Amino acid sequence: MTANPTAAPQRATTEEPPMPDRGLHSPGMRDVGPAEMRRFRAVERRFLEAVEGAGYLEIRTPTIEPLHLYTAAGTLSPQALERVYSFLDWDGWSGERVVLRPDATVAAARWYSDAVRAGGAPTARVAYVAPVYRFAVEGDREVWQCGVELFGLAAAEGDSELLTLAAKFLRGLGVNDLTVDLAHAGLVRAAFAAAGLAPAQQVEAYDLMLEGDAGVTDRLAQAHPEQAASLRLLAGVDGASTGYIQNLRAAMLATVPAAAGPLDDLTRAAAALDAAAVPFRVLAATARNFEYYSGVTFRFRQGAGAEARTLIGGGRYDGLTQTLGGTSAPACGWGADLLRLAEVAS
């Protein structure tokens, strides 16, 4: 039987797999319509006005950055690096592994290091509005952030300044029912060091704690009975007053003398929140998953219990600029999801 040359071509019988029901959007990416953009721009303007009034000047960093900026000496945790968007920037002969900006603080610290090398002032207050890109199974993978970074001011002054600025900004948006979770990255590291853990073991134990492994402190307490009280207090107890910090001091200093500095930092941060009339909770074991934090960390949250939402998060990262090859400088900062703020602002 010969084929009919005028017959219409036949479709292949193999069916293509169905497309996910997300239209023409990439997963985790979404459009922002006019009404939401009006709220976005209103919050952006109020953010820039608030921080400029406090002396913070806006900067902008590239969307595409070299991967090694974020892998340098543990700049980001292994868990965070697994979520970056990375590709080869190919010029036809060779290429460099680059990423879509996964974190705004690291890029700002690089900017500061370059500015100081070029003769800039050792103290700098900067602000940014920029998207960051992180893989997520659910939720947004492009997150528009606003934030501030303070370089060159030590914890005694810098932490209080940032906490006060965050509280003032959120209240200016009409956000009420605020609480703050306070923590200190150096406190747990000091306890681990006193328990005899080598630096690599400290990082491993710290990462397990960040991942929510409650058993890590029990295992360490059994192996190091002299540190049991301090370790269990750090992992299993939280407090809502400066009195809790004093209890930590009484329990820890005899066996973990290096905890004195972190406890002093927490005391000053708690005093700043008291002065701003913002209630707080001290969580001695930090919940942040970025490895560069070295001191006080904090989360401003709205609501209570399972319904609470984090609006601002940040902390101190004194070693970051030196890790990136720049001059060592004390530094701290905070960031917020602009679209989330637009949802809650009055």
Salt bridges, closest charged atoms under 4 A:
ASP31 OD2 - HIS25 NE2 2.90
GLU36 OE2 - ARG30 NH1 3.43
GLU44 OE1 - ARG41 NH1 2.77
GLU58 OE2 - ARG60 NH2 3.67
GLU65 OE2 - ARG110 NH2 2.74
GLU96 OE2 - HIS68 NE2 3.70
ASP114 OD1 - ARG117 NH2 2.55
ASP140 OD2 - ARG30 NE 3.25
ASP159 OD1 - ARG316 NE 2.80
GLU161 OE2 - ARG125 NE 2.83
ASP181 OD2 - ARG281 NH2 3.25
ASP181 OD2 - ARG299 NH2 2.75
ASP181 OD2 - ARG301 NE 3.74
ASP213 OD2 - ARG219 NH2 3.14
ASP218 OD1 - ARG232 NE 3.52
GLU226 OE2 - HIS224 ND1 3.98
ASP264 OD1 - ARG249 NH2 3.08
ASP265 OD2 - HIS184 NE2 3.00
ASP265 OD1 - ARG268 NH2 2.55
ASP318 OD1 - ARG316 NH1 2.72
GLU343 OE1 - ARG309 NH2 2.91
